[in-house]
């Protein structure tokens, strides 16, 4: 049975949806965006808030998120160089869109035996 709510989604929209879901679902992306939403600005703050991530992988994910337009990287030409990160409006929107997953996960975990 086809859900009428989704009948209007064409193939191109489906591909965009898939790309977006894969970006948001990449390992560590949610945690990094959440750290930014919680106020992390410096690399060391992200590293502290995102437990278990390596420096190399954090640097790579921050660069990817910058390329995707979800995080802004601001380099200040001080000595030593100061780099600050912040969520872009698009990054803030994505973390807001992902927030209902917290409720869904909480409800699912209380019902599904582990």
C-alpha positions as CSV (number, residue, x, y, z in Angstrom):
1,X,0.0,0.0,0.0
2,X,1.4,3.4,-1.0
3,X,1.3,6.2,1.6
4,X,-0.4,9.2,-0.2
5,X,1.8,11.6,1.8
6,X,4.9,10.4,-0.1
7,X,3.4,9.8,-3.6
8,X,4.4,13.3,-4.8
9,X,8.1,12.7,-4.2
10,X,9.8,12.2,-7.5
11,X,13.0,10.4,-8.3
12,X,15.2,13.5,-8.1
13,X,13.8,14.4,-4.7
14,X,14.3,10.9,-3.6
15,X,18.0,11.1,-4.6
16,X,18.4,14.4,-2.8
17,X,16.8,12.9,0.3
18,X,19.1,9.9,0.2
19,X,22.2,12.1,-0.1
20,X,21.0,14.2,2.9
21,X,20.2,11.2,5.0
22,X,23.6,9.7,4.2
23,X,25.4,12.9,5.2
24,X,23.4,13.3,8.4
25,X,23.9,9.6,9.2
26,X,27.7,9.5,8.8
27,X,29.5,8.4,11.9
28,X,30.2,11.3,14.2
29,X,28.3,14.0,12.2
30,X,25.4,14.1,14.6
31,X,27.7,14.3,17.6
32,X,29.8,17.1,16.0
33,X,26.7,19.1,15.1
34,X,25.3,18.7,18.6
35,X,28.7,19.8,20.1
36,X,28.5,22.9,17.9
37,X,24.9,23.5,19.0
38,X,26.1,23.2,22.7
39,X,28.6,25.9,22.2
40,X,31.9,24.2,21.1
41,X,34.0,26.7,19.0
42,X,37.5,25.4,19.2
43,X,38.9,22.1,18.1
44,X,39.7,21.0,21.6
45,X,36.1,21.8,22.7
46,X,34.8,19.5,20.0
47,X,37.2,16.8,21.0
48,X,36.0,17.0,24.6
49,X,32.3,17.0,23.7
50,X,32.6,14.2,21.1
51,X,33.9,11.3,23.2
52,X,35.8,8.6,21.4
53,X,36.6,10.5,18.1
54,X,40.3,10.7,17.0
55,X,41.9,14.0,16.2
56,X,42.4,12.9,12.6
57,X,38.8,11.9,12.1
58,X,37.4,15.0,13.9
59,X,39.6,17.2,11.6
60,X,38.3,15.3,8.5
61,X,34.6,15.6,9.6
62,X,34.9,19.3,10.4
63,X,36.4,19.8,6.9
64,X,33.6,17.8,5.3
65,X,30.9,19.7,7.3
66,X,32.5,23.0,6.2
67,X,32.5,21.8,2.6
68,X,28.8,20.9,2.9
69,X,28.0,24.3,4.3
70,X,27.0,23.1,7.8
71,X,30.0,24.5,9.7
72,X,31.8,27.8,9.3
73,X,35.6,27.8,9.9
74,X,37.0,31.2,10.9
75,X,40.8,31.6,10.9
76,X,42.2,34.5,12.8
77,X,45.8,35.4,11.7
78,X,47.1,35.7,15.3
79,X,50.2,34.1,16.7
80,X,49.5,31.3,17.1
81,X,46.7,31.1,14.5
82,X,43.3,30.9,16.1
83,X,40.6,28.8,14.5
84,X,37.0,28.8,15.5
85,X,34.1,26.8,14.2
86,X,30.4,27.6,14.3
87,X,27.3,26.1,12.9
88,X,25.9,27.8,9.8
89,X,22.2,28.5,9.6
90,X,22.0,25.3,7.5
91,X,23.8,23.4,10.2
92,X,21.5,24.8,12.9
93,X,18.5,23.8,10.8
94,X,19.8,20.3,10.4
95,X,20.4,19.8,14.1
96,X,16.9,21.1,14.7
97,X,15.5,18.6,12.2
98,X,17.4,15.8,13.8
99,X,16.2,16.6,17.3
100,X,12.9,14.7,17.0
101,X,15.1,11.6,16.7
102,X,16.0,12.0,20.3
103,X,12.3,11.5,21.3
104,X,11.9,8.7,18.8
105,X,15.0,6.9,20.1
106,X,13.9,7.4,23.7
107,X,10.4,5.9,22.9
108,X,11.9,3.1,20.8
109,X,14.4,2.1,23.5
110,X,11.8,2.0,26.2
111,X,9.7,-0.4,24.1
112,X,12.3,-2.5,22.3
113,X,14.2,-5.0,24.5
114,X,17.9,-4.8,24.2
